Every structure is written in C-alpha cells, then in structure tokens.
Amino acid sequence: MEDTLLRALVWTNYKLFLVFCLFFPLVLSVWSLFSNIPSIQRLLLIFWRVASLLAIAIYLFIPVWQWGYLAWFIGHILIVISLWFWVDINDEIQDLPKSPLRLLLTSWRWATSIYGILGAIAFTPFLKCTFSEDAAVEKVCRAWLEAPWHYKSWFHPNATTGFLGFLGMSGLIIYGIYLLYFLAFRLIRQGRIAIEQ
C-alpha cells in the first residue's frame, strides 16, 4: 500500500510539473509574444532558462545517474527564485493594465511558486538517492525513474540510455558553467537588473 501511494504521489508530481512548468508557461509565452509585452516575455525567458534544469534532470534519471535527484531538487528552488527575484520586472508587470494575460500570469506565478516550494520540501527525503548506488532498485528512488523511462519509450525509443544520459550530463555542465558565470560576474556587477533588456 505504501509503495502504491508513493508511486501515485510521484506521478502526481510529474503531472503537476507538466502543467505548471510546461503547459501554462508555453501558453503564456505565445500569448505574450502576440501581445508584445516585453516584461512578461523577459520573465518567461528567465523561467525557461531556469526550468531547463528539470528537463536535464529527467535525462539524467533515464540511465539512473544520481545527479538527476539533486538537479530535480535544486530546479524547484531556482524556479521559485526566478519568478520573483527581478524587482524591475515585478514593477513593470505590476504597472501593466489589468487584463486576462496579467491575471493568468499572476495566478501561474503563485501556483508555480507553491508547487516549487512544496515540491522541494516533499523531495527532501529522496535526496539520499543522490548518494545511493542502488537507486535503480531501491523502491523510494526507483519511483522517480518510472516517468522518465516512459518518456524515453515515447520520445526516444531507439536511443540508448547512455547517450541520453550523456545529453543530460552535457546539459548539466553547460547549465552549471552559465549559472556560475551569471552569479560571479553579471549578478554581482549589475544586481537585480543583470538580465538582457
């Protein structure tokens, strides 16, 4: 029963991930492009860059490379930060006239923040899987691997797990280098306006 409940909760988490980190931001991105609202476009661009860490985690999960667990956890935290950190963008969005797009954006930001915070808290006990060499067989760790394995069978049926893991690790290295560069140089020098205008 506990195993069934765990798997159900994990699958629910992945479904929420698709809703809040893929479906709604995709709708908002298209809508903001047609509406030509730069502040919303900039916020969503930042979101996509940060949220790519969750996609990287999924590719690391496929060959059961334990870095995926840590990337999944950190990704949730960074998403919440990315949605609210930029004071200039927050002010610009707040100054926008009331509209369905602004309402949807605000609702999505709050809902995604709640998802990110609760997701990170709920995932904390699974961080031990980062250091477990038996993650593929331990029930608590394996539960997080089922959805990525299904993803592979749907979208990469002919690719080897090693190749997909290589893509994930390459993405993680590039992500890490860019994040360190951003934190060490652009953010320190420019503060909360360290993004493309």
FITI-561579 format. One record per residue: residue number from 1; x, y, z of N, C-alpha, C in turn. Coordinates in steps of 0.2 Angstrom, whole numbers, m for minus. Example, Ala and Ser with C-alpha at 12.3 -4.5 7.8 and 13.67 -1.06 7.14 Angstrom:
% residues 2
pos=1, npx=66, npy=m28, npz=39, capx=62, capy=m22, capz=39, cpx=66, cpy=m16, cpz=39
pos=2, npx=64, npy=m11, npz=35, capx=68, capy=m5, capz=36, cpx=64, cpy=0, cpz=39
END
This chain:
% residues 197
pos=1, npx=4, npy=m6, npz=0, capx=0, capy=0, capz=0, cpx=4, cpy=6, cpz=0
pos=2, npx=10, npy=6, npz=4, capx=14, capy=12, capz=4, cpx=18, cpy=13, cpz=m2
pos=3, npx=20, npy=8, npz=m5, capx=23, capy=8, capz=m12, cpx=18, cpy=11, cpz=m17
pos=4, npx=12, npy=9, npz=m17, capx=7, capy=11, capz=m22, cpx=6, cpy=19, cpz=m21
pos=5, npx=5, npy=21, npz=m14, capx=4, capy=28, capz=m13, cpx=10, cpy=32, cpz=m15
pos=6, npx=16, npy=30, npz=m14, capx=22, capy=33, capz=m16, cpx=22, cpy=34, cpz=m23
pos=7, npx=21, npy=29, npz=m27, capx=21, capy=30, capz=m34, cpx=15, cpy=34, cpz=m37
pos=8, npx=10, npy=34, npz=m33, capx=4, capy=39, capz=m35, cpx=6, cpy=46, cpz=m34
pos=9, npx=10, npy=47, npz=m28, capx=12, capy=54, capz=m27, cpx=17, cpy=57, cpz=m32
pos=10, npx=22, npy=52, npz=m33, capx=27, capy=54, capz=m38, cpx=24, cpy=56, cpz=m45
pos=11, npx=20, npy=51, npz=m47, capx=16, capy=53, capz=m54, cpx=12, cpy=59, cpz=m54
pos=12, npx=9, npy=61, npz=m48, capx=6, capy=67, capz=m47, cpx=10, cpy=73, cpz=m48
pos=13, npx=16, npy=72, npz=m45, capx=21, capy=77, capz=m45, cpx=23, cpy=79, cpz=m52
pos=14, npx=24, npy=73, npz=m56, capx=26, capy=74, capz=m63, cpx=21, cpy=77, cpz=m67
pos=15, npx=15, npy=76, npz=m66, capx=9, capy=79, capz=m69, cpx=8, cpy=86, cpz=m68
pos=16, npx=10, npy=88, npz=m61, capx=10, capy=95, capz=m59, cpx=15, cpy=99, cpz=m63
pos=17, npx=21, npy=95, npz=m63, capx=27, capy=98, capz=m67, cpx=25, cpy=100, cpz=m74
pos=18, npx=21, npy=95, npz=m77, capx=19, capy=96, capz=m84, cpx=15, cpy=102, cpz=m85
pos=19, npx=10, npy=103, npz=m80, capx=5, capy=108, capz=m80, cpx=8, cpy=115, cpz=m79
pos=20, npx=12, npy=115, npz=m73, capx=15, capy=122, capz=m71, cpx=21, cpy=124, cpz=m75
pos=21, npx=25, npy=119, npz=m77, capx=32, capy=121, capz=m80, cpx=32, cpy=119, cpz=m87
pos=22, npx=27, npy=117, npz=m90, capx=27, capy=116, capz=m97, cpx=21, cpy=119, cpz=m101
pos=23, npx=15, npy=117, npz=m99, capx=9, capy=119, capz=m102, cpx=7, cpy=127, cpz=m101
pos=24, npx=7, npy=129, npz=m95, capx=5, capy=136, capz=m94, cpx=10, cpy=141, cpz=m96
pos=25, npx=17, npy=139, npz=m95, capx=22, capy=144, capz=m97, cpx=22, cpy=144, cpz=m105
pos=26, npx=20, npy=139, npz=m108, capx=20, capy=139, capz=m115, cpx=14, cpy=143, cpz=m118
pos=27, npx=9, npy=142, npz=m115, capx=3, capy=147, capz=m117, cpx=4, cpy=154, cpz=m115
pos=28, npx=7, npy=155, npz=m110, capx=9, capy=162, capz=m108, cpx=14, cpy=165, cpz=m113
pos=29, npx=19, npy=161, npz=m115, capx=24, capy=163, capz=m119, cpx=21, cpy=165, cpz=m126
pos=30, npx=17, npy=161, npz=m129, capx=14, capy=163, capz=m135, cpx=10, cpy=169, cpz=m135
pos=31, npx=6, npy=169, npz=m129, capx=1, capy=175, capz=m128, cpx=5, cpy=181, cpz=m127
pos=32, npx=11, npy=181, npz=m124, capx=14, capy=187, capz=m123, cpx=18, cpy=189, cpz=m129
pos=33, npx=20, npy=185, npz=m134, capx=23, capy=186, capz=m140, cpx=17, cpy=190, cpz=m144
pos=34, npx=11, npy=187, npz=m144, capx=6, capy=191, capz=m148, cpx=4, cpy=197, cpz=m145
pos=35, npx=4, npy=198, npz=m139, capx=3, capy=204, capz=m135, cpx=8, cpy=209, cpz=m135
pos=36, npx=14, npy=207, npz=m137, capx=20, capy=211, capz=m137, cpx=21, cpy=215, cpz=m130
pos=37, npx=22, npy=211, npz=m125, capx=23, capy=214, capz=m118, cpx=30, cpy=212, cpz=m116
pos=38, npx=35, npy=216, npz=m117, capx=42, capy=214, capz=m115, cpx=43, cpy=212, cpz=m108
pos=39, npx=40, npy=215, npz=m103, capx=42, capy=212, capz=m96, cpx=39, cpy=205, cpz=m95
pos=40, npx=34, npy=203, npz=m98, capx=32, capy=196, capz=m97, cpx=36, cpy=192, cpz=m101
pos=41, npx=38, npy=194, npz=m107, capx=42, capy=190, capz=m111, cpx=49, cpy=189, cpz=m108
pos=42, npx=52, npy=194, npz=m104, capx=58, capy=193, capz=m101, cpx=58, cpy=188, cpz=m95
pos=43, npx=52, npy=189, npz=m91, capx=51, capy=184, capz=m86, cpx=51, cpy=177, cpz=m88
pos=44, npx=47, npy=176, npz=m93, capx=46, capy=169, capz=m96, cpx=53, cpy=167, cpz=m99
pos=45, npx=57, npy=171, npz=m102, capx=63, capy=169, capz=m104, cpx=68, cpy=166, cpz=m99
pos=46, npx=68, npy=170, npz=m93, capx=71, capy=168, capz=m87, cpx=69, cpy=162, cpz=m85
pos=47, npx=62, npy=161, npz=m84, capx=59, capy=155, capz=m82, cpx=61, cpy=149, cpz=m86
pos=48, npx=61, npy=149, npz=m93, capx=63, capy=144, capz=m97, cpx=70, cpy=142, cpz=m96
pos=49, npx=74, npy=147, npz=m95, capx=82, capy=145, capz=m94, cpx=83, cpy=141, cpz=m88
pos=50, npx=79, npy=144, npz=m82, capx=80, capy=140, capz=m76, cpx=77, cpy=134, cpz=m76
pos=51, npx=71, npy=133, npz=m79, capx=67, capy=127, capz=m79, cpx=70, cpy=121, cpz=m83
pos=52, npx=75, npy=123, npz=m87, capx=78, capy=118, capz=m91, cpx=82, cpy=113, cpz=m87
pos=53, npx=83, npy=115, npz=m80, capx=87, capy=111, capz=m76, cpx=82, cpy=105, cpz=m74
pos=54, npx=76, npy=105, npz=m74, capx=71, capy=100, capz=m73, cpx=72, cpy=95, cpz=m79
pos=55, npx=72, npy=98, npz=m85, capx=72, capy=94, capz=m91, cpx=79, cpy=90, cpz=m91
pos=56, npx=84, npy=93, npz=m89, capx=91, capy=90, capz=m88, cpx=90, cpy=84, cpz=m83
pos=57, npx=87, npy=85, npz=m78, capx=86, capy=80, capz=m73, cpx=83, cpy=74, cpz=m75
pos=58, npx=78, npy=75, npz=m79, capx=74, capy=69, capz=m82, cpx=79, cpy=65, cpz=m87
pos=59, npx=83, npy=68, npz=m91, capx=88, capy=65, capz=m95, cpx=93, cpy=61, cpz=m90
pos=60, npx=95, npy=64, npz=m85, capx=99, capy=60, capz=m80, cpx=96, cpy=55, cpz=m77
pos=61, npx=90, npy=55, npz=m76, capx=86, capy=50, capz=m72, cpx=86, cpy=43, cpz=m77
pos=62, npx=85, npy=44, npz=m83, capx=85, capy=39, capz=m88, cpx=90, cpy=33, cpz=m87
pos=63, npx=96, npy=35, npz=m87, capx=101, capy=30, capz=m86, cpx=103, cpy=29, cpz=m78
pos=64, npx=99, npy=32, npz=m74, capx=100, capy=32, capz=m67, cpx=106, cpy=35, cpz=m65
pos=65, npx=108, npy=41, npz=m67, capx=113, capy=44, capz=m65, cpx=111, cpy=49, cpz=m59
pos=66, npx=114, npy=48, npz=m53, capx=111, capy=50, capz=m47, cpx=111, cpy=58, cpz=m47
pos=67, npx=115, npy=61, npz=m51, capx=115, capy=69, capz=m51, cpx=108, cpy=71, cpz=m53
pos=68, npx=104, npy=67, npz=m56, capx=97, capy=69, capz=m58, cpx=93, cpy=71, cpz=m51
pos=69, npx=94, npy=67, npz=m46, capx=90, capy=69, capz=m40, cpx=92, cpy=76, cpz=m37
pos=70, npx=98, npy=77, npz=m37, capx=100, capy=84, capz=m35, cpx=98, cpy=89, cpz=m39
pos=71, npx=98, npy=88, npz=m46, capx=96, capy=93, capz=m51, cpx=89, cpy=94, cpz=m50
pos=72, npx=85, npy=89, npz=m49, capx=77, capy=90, capz=m49, cpx=76, cpy=94, cpz=m42
pos=73, npx=79, npy=93, npz=m37, capx=78, capy=97, capz=m31, cpx=80, cpy=104, cpz=m32
pos=74, npx=86, npy=105, npz=m34, capx=88, capy=112, capz=m35, cpx=84, cpy=116, cpz=m40
pos=75, npx=82, npy=112, npz=m45, capx=77, capy=115, capz=m50, cpx=71, cpy=119, cpz=m48
pos=76, npx=68, npy=115, npz=m43, capx=62, capy=118, capz=m40, cpx=63, cpy=124, cpz=m36
pos=77, npx=69, npy=124, npz=m33, capx=70, capy=130, capz=m29, cpx=72, cpy=136, cpz=m33
pos=78, npx=76, npy=135, npz=m39, capx=78, capy=140, capz=m43, cpx=72, cpy=143, cpz=m47
pos=79, npx=67, npy=139, npz=m48, capx=61, capy=141, capz=m52, cpx=57, cpy=146, cpz=m48
pos=80, npx=57, npy=145, npz=m41, capx=53, capy=150, capz=m37, cpx=57, cpy=156, cpz=m37
pos=81, npx=64, npy=156, npz=m36, capx=68, capy=162, capz=m36, cpx=67, cpy=166, cpz=m42
pos=82, npx=67, npy=162, npz=m48, capx=67, capy=166, capz=m54, cpx=61, cpy=170, cpz=m55
pos=83, npx=55, npy=167, npz=m52, capx=49, capy=170, capz=m54, cpx=48, cpy=177, cpz=m50
pos=84, npx=52, npy=178, npz=m44, capx=50, capy=184, capz=m40, cpx=57, cpy=188, cpz=m39
pos=85, npx=62, npy=186, npz=m41, capx=69, capy=189, capz=m39, cpx=69, cpy=196, cpz=m42
pos=86, npx=67, npy=197, npz=m48, capx=69, capy=203, capz=m53, cpx=64, cpy=209, cpz=m51
pos=87, npx=66, npy=213, npz=m47, capx=62, capy=219, capz=m45, cpx=60, cpy=223, cpz=m50
pos=88, npx=64, npy=224, npz=m55, capx=62, capy=228, capz=m61, cpx=56, cpy=225, cpz=m65
pos=89, npx=57, npy=219, npz=m66, capx=51, capy=215, capz=m70, cpx=45, cpy=215, cpz=m65
pos=90, npx=46, npy=214, npz=m59, capx=40, capy=214, capz=m55, cpx=36, cpy=221, cpz=m55
pos=91, npx=40, npy=226, npz=m55, capx=37, capy=233, capz=m55, cpx=34, cpy=234, cpz=m62
pos=92, npx=37, npy=232, npz=m67, capx=34, capy=233, capz=m74, cpx=27, cpy=229, cpz=m75
pos=93, npx=27, npy=223, npz=m72, capx=21, capy=219, capz=m73, cpx=16, cpy=222, cpz=m68
pos=94, npx=18, npy=224, npz=m62, capx=13, capy=227, capz=m58, cpx=9, cpy=233, cpz=m61
pos=95, npx=13, npy=237, npz=m65, capx=11, capy=243, capz=m68, cpx=7, cpy=242, cpz=m75
pos=96, npx=7, npy=235, npz=m77, capx=3, capy=234, capz=m83, cpx=m5, cpy=235, cpz=m81
pos=97, npx=m9, npy=237, npz=m86, capx=m16, capy=237, capz=m85, cpx=m19, cpy=230, cpz=m84
pos=98, npx=m24, npy=230, npz=m80, capx=m27, capy=224, capz=m79, cpx=m30, cpy=221, cpz=m85
pos=99, npx=m28, npy=214, npz=m86, capx=m30, capy=211, capz=m92, cpx=m30, cpy=203, cpz=m91
pos=100, npx=m33, npy=199, npz=m95, capx=m33, capy=192, capz=m94, cpx=m26, cpy=189, cpz=m94
pos=101, npx=m22, npy=192, npz=m98, capx=m15, capy=189, capz=m98, cpx=m11, cpy=190, cpz=m91
pos=102, npx=m12, npy=197, npz=m89, capx=m9, capy=198, capz=m82, cpx=m12, cpy=194, cpz=m77
pos=103, npx=m18, npy=193, npz=m77, capx=m22, capy=189, capz=m72, cpx=m19, cpy=181, cpz=m72
pos=104, npx=m19, npy=179, npz=m78, capx=m16, capy=172, capz=m79, cpx=m9, cpy=171, cpz=m77
pos=105, npx=m5, npy=176, npz=m78, capx=2, capy=176, capz=m77, cpx=3, cpy=176, cpz=m69
pos=106, npx=m1, npy=181, npz=m66, capx=0, capy=181, capz=m58, cpx=m2, cpy=175, cpz=m55
pos=107, npx=m8, npy=172, npz=m58, capx=m10, capy=166, capz=m55, cpx=m5, cpy=160, cpz=m56
pos=108, npx=m2, npy=160, npz=m62, capx=3, capy=155, capz=m63, cpx=9, cpy=156, cpz=m59
pos=109, npx=11, npy=162, npz=m58, capx=17, capy=163, capz=m54, cpx=16, cpy=160, cpz=m47
pos=110, npx=10, npy=162, npz=m44, capx=9, capy=160, capz=m37, cpx=8, cpy=152, cpz=m37
pos=111, npx=4, npy=149, npz=m41, capx=3, capy=142, capz=m41, cpx=10, cpy=138, cpz=m42
pos=112, npx=14, npy=141, npz=m47, capx=20, capy=138, capz=m48, cpx=25, cpy=138, cpz=m42
pos=113, npx=25, npy=144, npz=m39, capx=29, capy=145, capz=m33, cpx=27, cpy=140, cpz=m27
pos=114, npx=20, npy=139, npz=m26, capx=18, capy=135, capz=m21, cpx=20, cpy=128, cpz=m23
pos=115, npx=19, npy=126, npz=m30, capx=22, capy=119, capz=m32, cpx=29, cpy=118, cpz=m31
pos=116, npx=33, npy=124, npz=m33, capx=40, capy=123, capz=m32, cpx=42, cpy=122, cpz=m25
pos=117, npx=39, npy=126, npz=m20, capx=41, capy=126, capz=m13, cpx=39, cpy=119, cpz=m10
pos=118, npx=33, npy=117, npz=m11, capx=30, capy=111, capz=m9, cpx=34, cpy=105, cpz=m12
pos=119, npx=36, npy=105, npz=m18, capx=39, capy=100, capz=m22, cpx=46, cpy=99, cpz=m19
pos=120, npx=50, npy=105, npz=m18, capx=56, capy=104, capz=m15, cpx=56, cpy=101, cpz=m8
pos=121, npx=51, npy=103, npz=m4, capx=51, capy=101, capz=3, cpx=49, cpy=93, cpz=3
pos=122, npx=44, npy=91, npz=m1, capx=42, capy=84, capz=m2, cpx=48, cpy=80, cpz=m5
pos=123, npx=52, npy=83, npz=m9, capx=58, capy=79, capz=m12, cpx=64, cpy=78, cpz=m7
pos=124, npx=64, npy=82, npz=m2, capx=70, capy=82, capz=3, cpx=72, cpy=75, cpz=5
pos=125, npx=67, npy=71, npz=7, capx=69, capy=64, capz=9, cpx=72, cpy=60, cpz=4
pos=126, npx=71, npy=61, npz=m3, capx=74, capy=57, capz=m8, cpx=81, cpy=60, cpz=m10
pos=127, npx=83, npy=65, npz=m7, capx=90, capy=67, capz=m9, cpx=95, cpy=62, cpz=m7
pos=128, npx=93, npy=57, npz=m3, capx=98, capy=52, capz=m1, cpx=100, cpy=48, cpz=m7
pos=129, npx=95, npy=48, npz=m12, capx=96, capy=44, capz=m18, cpx=102, cpy=46, cpz=m22
pos=130, npx=104, npy=53, npz=m21, capx=109, capy=56, capz=m25, cpx=116, cpy=52, cpz=m23
pos=131, npx=116, npy=49, npz=m17, capx=122, capy=46, capz=m15, cpx=121, cpy=38, cpz=m15
pos=132, npx=116, npy=36, npz=m17, capx=114, capy=28, capz=m17, cpx=116, cpy=25, cpz=m24
pos=133, npx=121, npy=20, npz=m24, capx=122, capy=17, capz=m30, cpx=117, cpy=12, cpz=m32
pos=134, npx=112, npy=10, npz=m28, capx=107, capy=6, capz=m29, cpx=100, cpy=9, cpz=m31
pos=135, npx=101, npy=16, npz=m33, capx=95, capy=20, capz=m34, cpx=90, cpy=16, cpz=m39
pos=136, npx=93, npy=12, npz=m44, capx=88, capy=9, capz=m49, cpx=84, cpy=3, cpz=m46
pos=137, npx=86, npy=1, npz=m40, capx=82, capy=m5, capz=m37, cpx=79, cpy=m3, cpz=m30
pos=138, npx=81, npy=2, npz=m27, capx=78, capy=5, capz=m21, cpx=71, cpy=8, cpz=m23
pos=139, npx=66, npy=5, npz=m19, capx=59, capy=7, capz=m21, cpx=58, cpy=15, cpz=m20
pos=140, npx=61, npy=18, npz=m15, capx=60, capy=25, capz=m14, cpx=63, cpy=29, cpz=m20
pos=141, npx=69, npy=27, npz=m22, capx=72, capy=30, capz=m28, cpx=69, cpy=28, cpz=m35
pos=142, npx=68, npy=22, npz=m35, capx=65, capy=20, capz=m42, cpx=59, cpy=23, cpz=m44
pos=143, npx=55, npy=25, npz=m39, capx=48, capy=28, capz=m40, cpx=49, cpy=34, cpz=m45
pos=144, npx=55, npy=38, npz=m44, capx=56, capy=44, capz=m48, cpx=58, cpy=42, cpz=m55
pos=145, npx=60, npy=36, npz=m56, capx=63, capy=34, capz=m63, cpx=58, cpy=32, cpz=m68
pos=146, npx=52, npy=30, npz=m65, capx=47, capy=27, capz=m70, cpx=45, cpy=32, cpz=m75
pos=147, npx=43, npy=38, npz=m73, capx=41, capy=43, capz=m78, cpx=46, cpy=44, cpz=m83
pos=148, npx=52, npy=46, npz=m81, capx=57, capy=47, capz=m86, cpx=58, cpy=41, cpz=m91
pos=149, npx=58, npy=35, npz=m88, capx=58, capy=29, capz=m93, cpx=52, cpy=28, cpz=m98
pos=150, npx=47, npy=30, npz=m95, capx=41, capy=31, capz=m100, cpx=42, cpy=36, cpz=m105
pos=151, npx=45, npy=42, npz=m103, capx=46, capy=47, capz=m108, cpx=51, cpy=45, cpz=m113
pos=152, npx=56, npy=41, npz=m111, capx=61, capy=38, capz=m116, cpx=58, cpy=34, cpz=m121
pos=153, npx=53, npy=29, npz=m119, capx=50, capy=25, capz=m123, cpx=45, cpy=28, cpz=m128
pos=154, npx=43, npy=34, npz=m126, capx=38, capy=38, capz=m130, cpx=42, cpy=42, cpz=m136
pos=155, npx=47, npy=46, npz=m133, capx=50, capy=51, capz=m137, cpx=57, cpy=49, cpz=m140
pos=156, npx=61, npy=44, npz=m136, capx=67, capy=42, capz=m139, cpx=68, cpy=34, cpz=m139
pos=157, npx=63, npy=31, npz=m142, capx=63, capy=23, capz=m142, cpx=69, cpy=20, cpz=m144
pos=158, npx=73, npy=23, npz=m149, capx=79, capy=20, capz=m152, cpx=85, cpy=22, cpz=m149
pos=159, npx=85, npy=27, npz=m145, capx=91, capy=30, capz=m142, cpx=93, cpy=26, cpz=m136
pos=160, npx=100, npy=25, npz=m135, capx=102, capy=21, capz=m129, cpx=102, cpy=26, cpz=m123
pos=161, npx=101, npy=22, npz=m117, capx=101, capy=26, capz=m111, cpx=108, cpy=30, cpz=m109
pos=162, npx=113, npy=27, npz=m112, capx=119, capy=30, capz=m111, cpx=120, cpy=37, cpz=m115
pos=163, npx=117, npy=37, npz=m121, capx=118, capy=43, capz=m125, cpx=113, cpy=48, cpz=m122
pos=164, npx=107, npy=46, npz=m119, capx=103, capy=51, capz=m116, cpx=106, cpy=54, cpz=m110
pos=165, npx=109, npy=50, npz=m106, capx=112, capy=52, capz=m100, cpx=118, cpy=57, cpz=m102
pos=166, npx=122, npy=55, npz=m107, capx=127, capy=60, capz=m110, cpx=124, cpy=67, cpz=m111
pos=167, npx=118, npy=67, npz=m115, capx=115, capy=73, capz=m116, cpx=113, cpy=77, cpz=m110
pos=168, npx=110, npy=73, npz=m105, capx=109, capy=76, capz=m99, cpx=115, cpy=79, cpz=m95
pos=169, npx=120, npy=75, npz=m95, capx=126, capy=77, capz=m91, cpx=129, cpy=83, cpz=m95
pos=170, npx=129, npy=83, npz=m101, capx=132, capy=89, capz=m105, cpx=128, cpy=95, cpz=m104
pos=171, npx=121, npy=94, npz=m103, capx=117, capy=100, capz=m102, cpx=118, cpy=102, cpz=m95
pos=172, npx=119, npy=98, npz=m90, capx=121, capy=100, capz=m83, cpx=127, cpy=104, cpz=m83
pos=173, npx=132, npy=102, npz=m86, capx=139, capy=105, capz=m86, cpx=138, cpy=112, cpz=m89
pos=174, npx=135, npy=113, npz=m95, capx=134, capy=119, capz=m98, cpx=130, cpy=124, cpz=m93
pos=175, npx=124, npy=121, npz=m90, capx=120, capy=125, capz=m86, cpx=124, cpy=127, cpz=m80
pos=176, npx=128, npy=123, npz=m77, capx=132, capy=125, capz=m71, cpx=137, cpy=130, cpz=m73
pos=177, npx=140, npy=130, npz=m78, capx=145, capy=135, capz=m81, cpx=142, cpy=142, cpz=m81
pos=178, npx=136, npy=141, npz=m85, capx=132, capy=148, capz=m86, cpx=130, cpy=151, cpz=m79
pos=179, npx=127, npy=146, npz=m75, capx=125, capy=149, capz=m68, cpx=131, cpy=152, cpz=m64
pos=180, npx=136, npy=149, npz=m64, capx=142, capy=151, capz=m60, cpx=144, cpy=158, cpz=m63
pos=181, npx=145, npy=158, npz=m70, capx=146, capy=165, capz=m73, cpx=142, cpy=170, cpz=m72
pos=182, npx=135, npy=168, npz=m72, capx=130, capy=173, capz=m70, cpx=131, cpy=176, cpz=m63
pos=183, npx=131, npy=171, npz=m58, capx=132, capy=173, capz=m51, cpx=138, cpy=177, cpz=m50
pos=184, npx=144, npy=175, npz=m53, capx=150, capy=178, capz=m51, cpx=152, cpy=184, cpz=m55
pos=185, npx=149, npy=185, npz=m60, capx=150, capy=191, capz=m64, cpx=144, cpy=196, cpz=m65
pos=186, npx=139, npy=194, npz=m69, capx=134, capy=198, capz=m71, cpx=130, cpy=200, cpz=m65
pos=187, npx=128, npy=196, npz=m60, capx=124, capy=197, capz=m55, cpx=127, cpy=202, cpz=m50
pos=188, npx=134, npy=201, npz=m48, capx=137, capy=205, capz=m44, cpx=138, cpy=212, cpz=m46
pos=189, npx=140, npy=212, npz=m53, capx=141, capy=219, capz=m56, cpx=134, cpy=223, cpz=m57
pos=190, npx=129, npy=219, npz=m59, capx=123, capy=223, capz=m61, cpx=117, cpy=222, cpz=m56
pos=191, npx=118, npy=218, npz=m51, capx=112, capy=217, capz=m46, cpx=106, cpy=214, cpz=m49
pos=192, npx=101, npy=216, npz=m47, capx=94, capy=213, capz=m50, cpx=92, cpy=215, cpz=m57
pos=193, npx=97, npy=219, npz=m60, capx=95, capy=220, capz=m67, cpx=100, cpy=217, cpz=m72
pos=194, npx=103, npy=211, npz=m69, capx=108, capy=208, capz=m73, cpx=105, cpy=203, cpz=m78
pos=195, npx=100, npy=206, npz=m82, capx=97, capy=202, capz=m87, cpx=97, cpy=206, cpz=m94
pos=196, npx=96, npy=203, npz=m99, capx=95, capy=206, capz=m106, cpx=89, cpy=211, cpz=m105
pos=197, npx=90, npy=217, npz=m107, capx=85, capy=222, capz=m108, cpx=81, cpy=221, cpz=m115
END
